[in-house]
Amino acid sequence: MEKRTEYLDEKLIAYAKSDIYPFHMPGHKRRVREEADPYAIDITEIDGFDNLHDAEEILAEAQQRAAALYDAKKSYYLINGSTCGILSAVSAATGRDGTILMARNCHKAVYHAAYLRNLKTRYLYPVITRFGIQGVITPESVEEALREDPGIQAVILTSPTYDGVVSDIGRIAEITHRYQILLIVDEAHGAHFGFDPYFPETAVRLGADLVIQSMHKTLPSMTQTALLHVCSDRIDTRVLERFLNIYETSSPSYVLMAGMDRCIRLLMEKGTELFAEYATQLKTFYQNVDKLHKIEVFRGWELPETECFRFDPSKLVISAAGCGLTGQQLYQILLEKYGLQMEMCSGEYVLAMTSFCDTGEGYERLFAALSEIEAESSTAFIDTSMDASVGGADLTGFISRVYKRNEKQSEIAQAVDLPGEEIDLVAAAGRIAGDYVYLYPPGIPLLVPGERIDAGTIANIRECQKKNLNIKGVLNDRINVVI
């Protein structure tokens, strides 16, 4: 039978009309309705509409409103997402061939910035929480690294993590500045911070020098929209703008920028009210899931600050390991049986992303689904082929194994630029990685170019494949290595 041709626009329209509930980004949850036809307002840099790369009029004012909202010294619209903000920030804060101190759980964009600037990388490893997710970067580990290596030019951390864990940015900022070092915070998942006490404070107000936020992840703004905040006088904005001109599109979408401006105005005018209602909805959901016994929803505030300094309750991190389900199995059940689309799944949990655009009905559907899955878990959903440890209380094993410390043999740029070859994964032990291997989402590398592949690495990749996780960098069981 001949396969029917699918067209993206038609498939998107059909998805929008379906009953599938979006517990995923973007934060507008497809509920924002605008009268303007996007084609009618899609323009270029014509008279009266300013130029993002030399903003002096309406776009300058729009960016000033964003800075005022977040208490930044200056804010830049990013139309290539947080990625171009990360690339620009790292490039402006470091010299070519310099050294950067980075969290090992940074997004792949940070690694790409290190490659482009030919940087030497030093890594900070997050603690692993009891729930089996990556926790904080401790201030002590930052200070130790800065004390050991006076050549470090900048520090970059991801806070919050994809799973909502926030590090002690205030103390880390104090330490980095004592060493005359810039602190960059990838706060892509924290554009909603600082608007209500129920949520953590934004790094913009905690001493970071540069902060990057994805508006589209947790706010009612279109995909690809983000902000780069300058929070101190330690960075030369002329250098920063030079790199923004390189990494950001020269044809920024006025449709996207108009949406950003609407979002900023909404937060300025109704943010207090919207976030108070949002906090109430989340509190109700957490109270409801307290009734569950086998399914656990992560509560970061119950952990010591040495594991999770602050937690973003908007991230619903859900494990059904007590029901004998892997993250992938729970993900599929929620989607196929209950019409609930999660943001991602990991080894033993799923992540549901929320925003103030979510509805009470959405939370009720999720709680009802989890209740039914738990009630039927004794017979209906358990995969008896799973390892016995999956249903146990300790969830830390998978994340500890997969994101283990690898032996670094060369810097990223050296490995990427050397000749490489694709070989069978089974034969890769002892070879040096020539490309990244990572789970997407969240886009954190399991293996970085220049790191040695060992038997443990291969076993971890096999485990990810067995769990049907979305692993990149291994195609048809072959991996790229340095010759």
Buried (B, 14 or more C-beta within 10 A) or exposed (E): EEEEEEEEEEEEEEEEEEEEBBBBBBBBBEEBEEEEEBEEEEEEBEEEBBBBBEBEEEBEEBBBBBBEBBEBBBBBBBBBBBBBBBBBBBBBBBEEEBBBBBBBBBBBBBBBBBBBBBBBBBBBBBBBBBBBBBBBBBBEBBBEBBEEEEEBBBBBBBBBBBBBBBBBBBBBBBBBBEBEBBBBBBBBBBBBBBBBEBBBBBBBBBBBBBBBBBBBBBBBBBBBBBBBBBBBEBBEBEEBBEBBEEBBEEEBBBBBBBBBBBBBBBBEEEBEEBBBBBBEBBEEBBEBBEEBEBBBBBBBEEBEEEBBBBBBBBBBBBBBBBBBBBBBBBBBBBBEEBEBBBBBBBBBBBBBBBBBBBEEEBBEBBBEBBBBBBEEBEEEBBEEEBEEEBBEEEBBBBBEBBBBEBEBBBBBBBBBEBEBEBBEBEEBEEBBBBBBBBBEBBBBBBBBBBBBBBEEBBEBBBBBEEBBBEBBBBEEEBBBBBE
